């Protein structure tokens, strides 16, 4: 996964995320659940990509997205536990 803070030539700022489609879909759903505005675009023109620049003015926005990404990563790790690990967790009293 690659997350970049971006600024368009007209001054608007945003975050561009490059990841597997299932991760992006889950991130969009989580953002919407938390009332974080999300706009999905199936394609990004070369002109738009060329106009993006890196800035560090909105670190909190990046941190929110990274927190969601970490949450998804942890969720995915829990979902992909082996049957043996699941049994061990049940015996230990974990879900």
C-alpha positions in Angstrom: 0.0 0.0 0.0 1.2 3.5 -0.8 -0.4 6.6 0.6 0.6 10.1 -0.6 -0.6 13.5 0.5 -1.3 15.5 -2.6 -2.0 19.1 -3.6 -3.6 20.0 -6.9 -2.5 23.0 -9.0 -5.6 24.9 -7.8 -4.7 24.5 -4.2 -7.1 21.6 -3.3 -5.5 18.9 -1.1 -6.1 15.3 -0.9 -4.7 11.8 -0.3 -4.0 9.3 -3.0 -3.9 5.7 -2.0 -2.6 2.9 -4.2 -3.5 -0.6 -2.9 -5.3 -3.8 -3.8 -8.9 -3.2 -4.8 -10.4 -5.1 -1.8 -8.3 -3.0 0.6 -9.5 0.2 -1.2 -13.1 -0.9 -1.1 -12.9 -1.6 2.7 -11.1 1.7 3.3 -13.8 3.6 1.4 -16.5 1.8 3.4 -14.8 2.6 6.7 -14.3 6.3 5.8 -18.0 6.6 4.9 -19.0 4.9 8.2 -17.0 7.5 10.0 -18.3 10.4 7.9 -15.0 11.1 6.3 -15.7 12.4 2.8 -14.5 10.0 0.1 -14.6 10.4 -3.6 -13.9 7.4 -5.7 -12.4 7.8 -9.2 -11.9 4.7 -11.3 -9.3 6.4 -13.4 -6.8 9.2 -12.9 -5.7 11.1 -15.9 -2.0 11.6 -16.6 -2.6 15.3 -16.4 -3.9 14.9 -12.8 -1.1 12.7 -11.8 1.5 15.2 -13.1 -0.2 18.1 -11.2 0.0 16.3 -7.8 2.7 17.5 -5.4 3.8 16.2 -2.0 3.1 18.5 1.1 3.1 17.9 4.8 0.5 20.5 5.9 -2.3 18.0 6.7 -0.5 15.3 8.7 -3.6 14.5 10.7 -5.5 13.5 7.6 -2.7 11.1 6.6 -2.7 9.7 10.2 -6.4 9.0 10.0 -6.0 7.1 6.8 -3.0 5.2 8.1 -5.0 4.3 11.3 -7.7 2.9 9.1 -5.1 1.0 7.0 -3.6 -0.5 10.1 -7.1 -1.4 11.3 -7.7 -3.2 8.0 -4.3 -4.9 8.1 -5.0 -6.2 11.6 -8.5 -7.3 10.7 -7.1 -9.1 7.6 -4.5 -10.8 9.8 -7.1 -12.0 12.2 -9.3 -13.3 9.3 -6.4 -15.3 7.8 -5.4 -17.2 11.0 -4.8 -20.9 10.5 -7.4 -23.3 12.0 -4.7 -24.4 14.5 -4.3 -20.8 15.7 -8.1 -20.3 15.9 -8.4 -23.4 18.1 -5.6 -22.1 20.3 -7.3 -18.8 20.6 -10.6 -20.4 21.5 -8.9 -22.5 24.2 -7.2 -19.3 25.6 -10.6 -17.6 25.6 -10.0 -15.2 22.7 -12.4 -14.7 19.8 
